[in-house]
């Protein structure tokens, strides 16, 4: 897949176009398509034109520009941009204006990228369809009767629709990779700690990770390269110096036992065809697929849906009407707390807070939360052992293609099962990428590769070769 970012960059440097014209084109697509798709919650048109003008001035002066300079970037609306709304798609933050830039936004500004606007999501990133947004669902660009995925559905739909060449999202249990699969784009979740979470509205702090959307692996890597790195405001962030060799052979682990009864048979068939195509495509490098065992994988979903709500319960305690945005009127302090949260939070957020509070409560902490953390350790150990033999592990990104809007809204368990192949990477802190695999019933599905902790560029290098083999 050709790099859209590099194509725009080359046109800017050669003065075949200007940053303003590039922005004009993308804003025109937003105006045409977003009335139906609803990928954006806010478009920062005036600010974006100022940012584009600064890039054009640099080019006019003959200055060298970064590869992201003048490139429109969409941001999921749980990432703070100073002076603009940061709603997390929740009524409780509907009128909240961010007081500072997230670290990734600071990095984008250093690269002179143009932040075009904020995209829709499931409320506080809790969901797999973007139907939980307080401001209405995002629709799949390939079929408006279907979901775009979630929780970063707006960012995925924006890239798939051509509204932005690249976008940022956050991934707690698959919230970048699942909508990337549903919308037919590339979605990359870096290793935990590789990108700062400072300025990301927290959902589950040990699982959240900011990552990238693009139409090609190369563009996802370009955006990742711009935002990664140590941040003193996030003590979980790390500075890594990854050395990537030009491998001639890749061994990919296939957890056949785990996949035996899960995905749509048509998705598995597409995966098998992609394996054969990749194995026969290149003379300069080889790929082998080997069966591996991940014995704890079947328990990952239950483990995730204990740890994640527990962290949600803690993180969302700050939204009490006293410090942020919406505050309900009441006669007592506790009455104000109660009414604010009743009015401000949607049903899925309330459900996860309730579950999290329960598993952390006296008498249940050891039985649920502590046991889940032990299972998490086993999952990490499974992958550590697997990576002694393989370079990456392959899964379908999702069990099937995008489902219809409203189809799973009344069945939380069915919705949670959408995460079955993506949550392992978050629990183990591993990098993972979803690449378009093909179509089922004319709807996109993706293939997912999970790499070694802090082996992000090694995974991206393999993903570029696999993508080229499928082209």
C-alpha positions, 0 to 999 in steps of 0.5 A, spaced: 500 500 500 502 506 497 504 511 503 499 517 503 503 521 508 509 521 503 505 522 497 503 529 500 509 530 503 513 530 496 507 534 493 508 539 499 516 539 498 516 540 490 511 545 491 505 542 487 500 543 492 500 547 499 498 545 506 492 550 505 490 546 499 491 539 502 487 542 508 482 544 503 481 538 500 480 534 507 475 539 510 471 538 503 471 531 504 469 532 511 463 536 509 461 531 504 461 525 508 461 526 515 453 528 515 452 521 514 458 517 518 459 522 524 466 520 525 467 527 528 465 531 534 468 537 533 472 540 527 478 545 528 477 549 522 480 555 524 486 553 528 487 548 522 488 553 517 493 557 522 497 551 523 497 550 515 499 557 514 505 556 518 507 550 514 506 554 508 511 559 510 516 554 512 516 552 505 516 559 502 522 560 506 526 554 504 526 551 510 526 543 511 520 540 513 518 534 517 514 528 514 508 530 518 508 537 516 502 540 513 499 533 514 492 533 517 491 528 523 484 527 527 484 525 534 480 521 538 476 525 543 479 523 549 486 526 547 486 533 550 488 539 546 489 545 549 483 550 548 478 545 545 473 541 548 475 534 550 468 530 551 470 523 551 463 522 548 460 523 555 455 528 557 459 529 564 464 532 560 460 535 554 462 543 556 469 541 558 475 545 555 482 542 556 487 546 560 493 543 556 496 539 550 497 531 551 504 529 550 502 526 543 499 533 541 505 536 543 509 532 539 505 533 533 506 540 534 513 539 534 512 536 527 508 541 524 502 536 523 495 539 522 490 537 527 484 537 523 479 535 529 476 530 534 473 524 533 467 520 536 468 514 540 464 510 545 463 514 552 470 514 556 472 509 551 468 503 553 465 499 548 466 496 541 461 499 536 461 507 538 454 506 539 455 508 547 457 515 545 453 520 548 452 524 541 450 518 537 454 513 533 459 513 528 457 509 522 461 504 518 463 508 511 462 501 507 455 500 510 452 506 514 447 500 517 453 497 520 457 500 526 464 502 525 467 499 531 470 501 537 471 505 541 476 509 536 470 508 531 470 515 529 478 515 528 477 509 524 472 511 520 475 518 518 481 515 515 477 510 511 473 515 508 479 519 506 477 525 511 484 525 514 490 521 512 492 518 519 489 519 526 490 517 533 486 513 537 487 509 544 487 502 545 485 498 552 482 492 549 482 492 542 479 499 541 484 501 535 485 494 532 477 492 532 475 498 528 481 498 524 478 491 522 471 493 521 473 499 517 478 496 512 484 500 515 491 499 519 491 500 526 497 499 530 497 499 538 504 500 541 507 496 547 505 499 553 509 505 555 512 506 548 507 512 548 506 517 553 498 517 556 499 524 559 493 528 557 489 521 555 483 521 559 484 515 563 479 509 562 484 503 565 491 505 566 495 499 566 491 497 559 490 504 556 495 505 550 495 511 544 496 508 537 495 510 530 490 509 524 492 509 517 491 506 510 498 503 510 503 500 515 508 505 513 503 511 515 502 508 521 509 507 523 511 514 521 505 517 525 508 512 531 515 515 530 513 522 531 509 520 538 513 515 541 518 516 547 519 518 554 515 523 558 516 526 565 509 527 566 508 519 565 512 515 569 510 508 565 513 511 559 519 509 557 525 511 552 527 505 548 533 504 543 530 498 539 535 495 534 532 492 528 535 487 523 533 486 516 531 479 517 530 474 512 526 469 515 520 470 520 516 465 524 509 466 526 506 462 531 498 460 530 494 458 536 490 453 533 487 450 539 484 457 541 482 459 534 478 452 533 471 454 535 471 462 535 471 466 528 467 466 522 469 460 518 470 465 512 475 469 516 479 463 518 479 461 510 481 468 508 487 467 513 489 461 511 489 464 504 493 469 506 498 465 509 499 461 503 500 467 499 505 470 503 509 464 503 510 464 496 510 471 494 517 473 496 524 470 494 528 475 498 525 473 505 521 467 508 515 466 512 513 460 516 507 459 520 508 454 526 503 451 531 503 454 538 500 453 545 497 459 549 494 455 554 491 461 558 488 465 552 481 462 553 481 465 560 483 472 558 476 475 556 474 474 563 481 476 566 480 483 562 473 484 564 475 484 572 481 488 571 479 493 566 472 495 570 476 495 577 481 500 574 475 504 571 471 504 578 478 508 580 479 512 575 472 515 574 471 517 581 474 524 579 468 525 575 463 528 581 461 534 579 466 538 583 472 539 579 470 538 571 464 540 567 457 538 569 455 539 576 447 537 578 444 541 583 442 538 589 441 540 596 446 536 599 454 534 597 452 527 596 446 528 593 450 533 588 455 527 587 449 522 585 445 526 581 451 529 577 453 521 575 446 519 574 445 525 569 452 525 566 454 517 565 451 513 560 449 506 562 455 502 559 459 507 564 455 505 570 455 498 568 463 498 568 463 502 574 458 497 578 462 491 576 469 494 578 467 497 585 464 490 586 470 486 584 474 491 589 470 491 595 471 487 601 470 480 601 471 479 593 478 483 592 481 476 593 476 472 589 476 476 583 481 482 582 487 478 585 485 472 581 485 476 575 492 479 576 494 472 577 491 470 570 494 476 567 501 473 569 500 467 566 498 470 560 504 474 560 508 468 561 505 464 555 507 469 550 514 470 553 515 462 552 512 463 545 517 468 543 522 464 544 520 460 538 516 465 534 517 472 531 510 474 532 503 471 534 497 471 529 490 472 530 484 474 526 483 481 529 475 480 530 471 474 530 467 476 524 465 483 520 462 489 522 455 488 525 449 492 524 447 498 529 443 496 534 444 488 533 448 487 540 446 493 544 441 489 549 447 484 550 453 486 553 456 479 553 455 479 546 459 485 545 464 484 550 466 477 546 468 482 540 474 483 544 476 476 544 482 476 540 485 483 542 485 483 549 491 479 550 496 484 547 493 489 552 494 484 558 501 483 556 503 490 554 505 487 547 505 491 540 499 489 536 497 491 529 491 490 525 492 489 517 486 489 512 485 482 510 480 482 505 472 482 505 466 477 508 459 479 505 463 485 502 465 488 508 472 488 511 476 484 516 483 484 519 488 480 520 492 481 527 499 480 529 502 481 536 509 482 537 515 482 542 514 487 548 518 493 545 519 490 539 514 495 535 519 496 529 520 489 528 513 488 528 512 494 523 517 491 519 514 484 518 507 488 517 510 492 511 512 485 508 506 482 509 502 487 507 506 488 500 505 480 500 497 481 500 497 487 495 
